[in-house]
Each structure stands twice: as structure tokens, then as C-alpha cells.
Amino acid sequence: MHGGAGFTLIEIIVTIVLVALMAVMMLSVAGTALRGSAESFGRTVSQAQLTDIIESMTADYRARYIEQTDPIATIMPVIGTAGSTQTNNRYTTGSYTVLVNRRIRFTGAAPSFTEQADSSGDMLRVTIQVNGATATTLFSR
């Protein structure tokens, strides 16, 4: 009589193949989750840099507002011209790209306001970009 207390070779091979398939699926899911968390972290860092730069610009503008009659005219060149990349300046130790830096005014009646470029406008529109993330702020006189 033959004792049946073990596993056959086929049972062992099938078990190994199933475990390997499950491991491959788990690694695929874990890899996707890790990539997603790294991308999310990168966006968070960019947003934090944007916020820091905008807050520095705002603090600088407030100081100019107290001291000067036209603070918009004096802060515009410090921020940088549209299309330029600013590196290691008074607002950041990194860099940012200036997308918009112009004086504007709003015309029309609510709710249909329109923005117009105006070299003597009482508002300054600034849009900057850091690593693909953008932020816009308005400064008023």
C-alpha cells in the first residue's frame, strides 16, 4: 500500500505558478501607487514654492504701498518681465517663470467684467509658474 501523505509534483508546480502570478500583480499595483504618490508629492512641492513666492511678493508690495505713491510701477521690474525666468532673486532661492506681469483695469458691469491692458491701470496682474504649476495674483493701488 502506498502512503498518500505528500504533495504531487503537479500540485507543487501549480502552487508556485499561482504565487508567482499573484506576486507580479501585487508588484504592478504597488509600483503604480508609488509613482502616483511621487507625482502628488512633486505637485505639492511646486504649490508650496508658488505660495512662498506669492507671499514674498505680497509682503514686498505692502511695504512699497506704505512708502510710495505708485508701488505698482516699482514692483513690476523686480518681479520680472513676461516670458522671463527669475532665479535666486528677492522672492525665491529657486526659480520661477513670469507668464504675465502687466497693469490692467476692469471694464463693464457685473457680472460681465472684462480685463484690459492699461499702462496706467490701478491693478497689477501677475501670473507665475513653477515646475508646471501656475498661480495668479492681483495687486491694487
Sine and cosine of phi, psi and omega as CSV:
sin_phi,cos_phi,sin_psi,cos_psi,sin_omega,cos_omega
0.00,0.00,0.55,-0.84,-0.10,-0.99
-0.97,-0.25,0.74,-0.67,0.01,-1.00
-0.98,0.17,0.74,-0.68,-0.02,-1.00
-0.97,-0.25,0.65,0.76,-0.10,-1.00
-1.00,-0.07,0.21,0.98,-0.04,-1.00
-0.79,-0.61,-0.06,-1.00,0.05,-1.00
-0.98,-0.21,0.51,-0.86,0.07,-1.00
-0.99,0.12,0.30,-0.95,0.01,-1.00
-0.88,0.48,-0.63,0.78,0.01,-1.00
-0.89,0.46,-0.69,0.73,0.01,-1.00
-0.89,0.46,-0.65,0.76,0.01,-1.00
-0.92,0.40,-0.70,0.72,-0.01,-1.00
-0.90,0.43,-0.71,0.71,0.02,-1.00
-0.88,0.48,-0.67,0.74,0.02,-1.00
-0.89,0.45,-0.70,0.72,0.01,-1.00
-0.89,0.45,-0.68,0.73,0.00,-1.00
-0.90,0.44,-0.69,0.72,0.01,-1.00
-0.90,0.43,-0.67,0.74,0.04,-1.00
-0.90,0.44,-0.66,0.75,0.02,-1.00
-0.90,0.45,-0.68,0.73,0.03,-1.00
-0.89,0.46,-0.68,0.74,0.03,-1.00
-0.90,0.43,-0.62,0.78,0.02,-1.00
-0.91,0.42,-0.66,0.75,0.02,-1.00
-0.89,0.45,-0.68,0.73,0.02,-1.00
-0.90,0.45,-0.66,0.75,-0.01,-1.00
-0.92,0.39,-0.63,0.77,0.03,-1.00
-0.91,0.42,-0.62,0.78,0.03,-1.00
-0.89,0.46,-0.72,0.70,0.02,-1.00
-0.91,0.42,-0.69,0.72,-0.01,-1.00
-0.91,0.42,-0.63,0.77,0.02,-1.00
-0.90,0.44,-0.66,0.75,0.04,-1.00
-0.90,0.44,-0.67,0.75,0.01,-1.00
-0.90,0.43,-0.64,0.77,0.01,-1.00
-0.92,0.39,-0.67,0.74,0.04,-1.00
-0.88,0.47,-0.69,0.72,0.01,-1.00
-0.88,0.47,-0.65,0.76,0.00,-1.00
-0.94,0.34,-0.56,0.83,0.04,-1.00
-0.92,0.38,-0.66,0.75,0.04,-1.00
-0.90,0.43,-0.66,0.75,0.03,-1.00
-0.89,0.46,-0.66,0.75,0.03,-1.00
-0.89,0.45,-0.67,0.74,0.02,-1.00
-0.88,0.47,-0.67,0.74,0.05,-1.00
-0.90,0.44,-0.63,0.78,0.01,-1.00
-0.90,0.43,-0.67,0.75,0.03,-1.00
-0.89,0.45,-0.69,0.72,0.02,-1.00
-0.88,0.47,-0.68,0.73,0.02,-1.00
-0.90,0.43,-0.62,0.78,0.04,-1.00
-0.91,0.43,-0.65,0.76,0.04,-1.00
-0.90,0.44,-0.69,0.72,0.04,-1.00
-0.85,0.52,-0.74,0.67,-0.02,-1.00
-0.87,0.50,-0.68,0.74,0.01,-1.00
-0.89,0.45,-0.68,0.73,-0.01,-1.00
-0.91,0.41,-0.72,0.69,0.00,-1.00
-0.89,0.46,-0.65,0.76,0.03,-1.00
-0.90,0.43,-0.62,0.79,0.05,-1.00
-0.91,0.41,-0.67,0.74,0.05,-1.00
-0.89,0.46,-0.67,0.74,-0.01,-1.00
-0.90,0.44,-0.68,0.73,0.04,-1.00
-0.89,0.45,-0.67,0.74,0.03,-1.00
-0.89,0.45,-0.68,0.73,0.00,-1.00
-0.89,0.45,-0.68,0.74,0.00,-1.00
-0.87,0.48,-0.64,0.77,0.03,-1.00
-0.91,0.41,-0.66,0.75,0.03,-1.00
-0.92,0.39,-0.59,0.81,-0.03,-1.00
-0.87,0.49,-0.62,0.79,0.00,-1.00
-0.94,0.33,-0.61,0.80,-0.16,-0.99
-1.00,-0.06,-0.40,0.92,-0.21,-0.98
-0.83,-0.55,0.42,-0.91,0.03,-1.00
-0.98,0.19,-0.50,0.87,0.03,-1.00
-0.75,-0.66,0.98,0.22,-0.05,-1.00
-0.91,0.43,-0.43,0.90,0.01,-1.00
-0.89,0.46,-0.69,0.72,-0.03,-1.00
-0.89,0.45,-0.54,0.84,-0.05,-1.00
-1.00,0.06,-0.40,0.91,-0.02,-1.00
-1.00,0.05,-0.44,0.90,-0.04,-1.00
-0.81,0.58,-0.76,0.64,0.00,-1.00
-0.92,0.39,-0.44,0.90,0.01,-1.00
-0.95,0.32,-0.62,0.79,0.03,-1.00
-0.91,0.41,-0.66,0.75,0.01,-1.00
0.89,-0.46,0.36,-0.93,-0.02,-1.00
-0.99,0.12,0.43,-0.90,0.01,-1.00
-0.85,0.53,0.72,-0.69,-0.01,-1.00
1.00,-0.05,-0.15,0.99,-0.03,-1.00
-1.00,-0.05,0.41,-0.91,0.11,-0.99
-0.95,-0.31,0.82,-0.58,-0.03,-1.00
-0.97,-0.23,0.78,-0.63,-0.05,-1.00
-0.79,-0.61,0.70,-0.71,0.08,-1.00
0.74,0.67,0.79,0.61,0.07,-1.00
-0.96,-0.28,-0.25,-0.97,-0.10,-1.00
-0.92,0.38,-0.24,0.97,-0.04,-1.00
-0.99,-0.17,-0.31,0.95,-0.04,-1.00
-0.36,-0.93,0.46,-0.89,0.15,-0.99
-1.00,-0.05,-0.11,0.99,0.06,-1.00
-0.98,-0.18,-0.71,-0.70,0.03,-1.00
-0.57,-0.82,0.39,-0.92,0.10,-0.99
-0.57,-0.82,0.40,-0.91,0.05,-1.00
-0.95,-0.30,0.75,-0.66,0.02,-1.00
-1.00,0.06,0.89,-0.45,0.04,-1.00
-1.00,-0.03,-0.65,0.76,0.01,-1.00
-0.66,-0.75,0.71,-0.71,0.10,-1.00
-0.47,-0.88,1.00,0.05,-0.06,-1.00
-0.50,-0.87,0.44,-0.90,0.10,-1.00
-0.98,0.20,0.61,-0.79,-0.03,-1.00
-0.64,-0.77,0.18,-0.98,0.21,-0.98
-0.59,-0.81,0.40,-0.92,0.03,-1.00
-0.96,-0.27,0.70,-0.72,0.04,-1.00
-0.84,-0.55,0.28,-0.96,0.01,-1.00
0.99,-0.12,0.02,-1.00,-0.02,-1.00
-0.92,-0.39,0.43,-0.90,0.01,-1.00
-0.88,0.48,0.59,-0.81,-0.01,1.00
-1.00,-0.07,0.33,0.94,-0.10,-0.99
-0.95,-0.32,0.81,0.59,0.06,-1.00
-0.94,0.34,0.54,-0.84,0.13,-0.99
-0.79,-0.61,0.56,-0.83,0.01,-1.00
-1.00,-0.06,0.70,-0.71,0.07,-1.00
-0.76,-0.65,0.67,-0.74,0.11,-0.99
-0.92,0.40,0.68,-0.73,-0.05,-1.00
-0.47,-0.88,0.91,-0.41,-0.09,-1.00
-0.90,0.44,-0.27,0.96,0.07,-1.00
-0.89,-0.46,0.31,0.95,-0.02,-1.00
-0.87,0.49,0.45,-0.89,-0.03,-1.00
-1.00,0.05,0.09,1.00,0.02,-1.00
-0.77,-0.64,0.50,-0.87,0.07,-1.00
-0.87,-0.49,0.82,-0.57,0.06,-1.00
-0.97,-0.24,0.82,-0.57,0.01,-1.00
-0.82,-0.57,0.81,-0.58,0.11,-0.99
-0.83,-0.55,0.81,-0.58,0.01,-1.00
-0.83,-0.56,0.30,-0.96,-0.01,-1.00
-0.71,-0.70,0.68,-0.73,0.09,-1.00
-0.74,-0.67,0.89,-0.45,0.03,-1.00
0.76,0.65,0.69,0.73,0.05,-1.00
1.00,0.03,-0.27,0.96,0.04,-1.00
-1.00,-0.03,0.68,-0.73,-0.04,-1.00
-0.86,-0.51,0.42,-0.91,0.07,-1.00
-0.58,-0.81,0.59,-0.81,0.04,-1.00
-0.83,-0.56,0.64,-0.77,0.08,-1.00
-0.67,-0.74,0.41,-0.91,0.04,-1.00
-0.87,-0.49,0.69,-0.72,0.10,-1.00
-0.89,-0.45,0.70,-0.72,0.00,-1.00
-0.86,-0.50,0.46,-0.89,-0.02,-1.00
-1.00,-0.02,0.00,0.00,0.00,0.00
